[in-house]
Structures are given as C-alpha cells and as structure tokens.
Amino acid sequence: DTAVSQTPKYLVTQMGNDKSIKCEQNLGHDTMYWYKQDSKKFLKIMFSYNNKELIINETVPNRFSPKSPDKAHLNLHINSLELGDSAVYFCASSSSTASAGYTFGSGTRLTVV
Amino acid sequence: GENVEQHPSTLSVQEGDSAVIKCTYSDSASNYFPWYKQELGKRPQLIIDIRSNVGEKKDQRIAVTLNKTAKHFSLHITETQPEDSAVYFCAASNDYKLSFGAGTTVTVRA
C-alpha cells in the first residue's frame, strides 16, 4: 500500500505541450510538497501546501501551477513545456511542519523533446 | 533563506572502511537535520535524522553529529558495504521546508 504515489512515472512530451502530474498520499499528512531534481541531482523545492493552502511558492515560472483539491492530493500542471523543464519531479508529504520529516513519492521523470 | 553546503561531492571508499560526509547550514533557526539516501532511479529515503537539541545519534552502522555553534553536521558510515553505494543528501529544516545539500555520490569498492 504505497504511502505517497505519483502518476505517471514517466512522461515524454514535445515542447509547447501542457501536461499534469498527480500526487496522492494516504498517510493522513497535512503538508505536501513538489521538488524538482535536475540532471545534477540537486533537489529544489517548488511549492508547499498545508491543508490545501499554498504556503511556499519558490521562484518558479508561472507556467507551473499546483492544485490541491484536498489535503491528500497535490497535482502539478505545466503549460507550454520547455526543454529546461526536463527533470525528475518528486512529490513529498509531512505530518505537519517540514521538521516532522518527509516521505517522498517515487518520482516522475519528465522528458521534453 | 537557508543555504546548505555539502562536501565532498564524490567519495570512493574500500569496502569495510568508513565514510564521512559533512554539511554546513546558514539559518540559525533550523532545528531538524535529516539525511537521505537515494539509489539510482529511486526516491530519496530517510536513513537517519537529528534535532537541534541533540548532539549525536547512532543507528547501527550510521551516525550523525551536530554542532549548532558551528552550524555543521556530519554523517558517518562505518564498515561500508557495497549496498551503501548511493547518493546521500543532507538537509536542514526551519519548519517550513527542507533545504537540501547538493548530494554526495558514495561508491564502495569491493
């Protein structure tokens, strides 16, 4: 029974397309996050939601729009995909604050061609 | 914001030897310091963590130390085994988010 699940696992798409990645957690956690891991393995936070409210929005282009329909789900929609968006996107959750520790999803490898 | 620096970026050790990875952080408000292990193609997984009111923590072959005054913390792996080969990330939290170091690729030579 997967704690934090992401779909799809792989996504290959052309430049200019719009795509979405979905994340669901069954841990009862209040806070969810999106991280981007680039080709150099660096993990950088993009967004954080607590009980459906946006609490962190790092310097991310407006083409990225997160949506949290409830506290168990956090989706990421990306418009007008660019080559530089190619990366692995990880969803994570924590029970309250980040200091409670994260559980990561399995990641979505996005390749823009 | 928090800035976490991690060294070295790569580490090659002989099986059975020890490995040490060091991190520094900038935000004195950070209070939680986890370490994650990421195997190729997998998700980062928590291997050990330490909070700001503790100086040292050990779990079998891995240990973490924290020096709040100097704002640095370290991961120690003893008696390394081939399955310890992975990328290791340190992180620091100020409650709102985890800020990660750039990662250390550890290779254990048989």
Interface residues (C-beta under 8 A of the other chain):
Chain A: Y33 K40 K41 F42 L43 K44 I45 S48 I55 I56 F90 T97 A98 S99 G101 Y102 T103 F104 G105 S106 G107
Chain B: N31 Y32 P34 Q38 K42 R43 P44 Q45 L46 D49 R51 V87 F89 S93 N94 D95 Y96 K97 L98 S99 F100 A102 G103
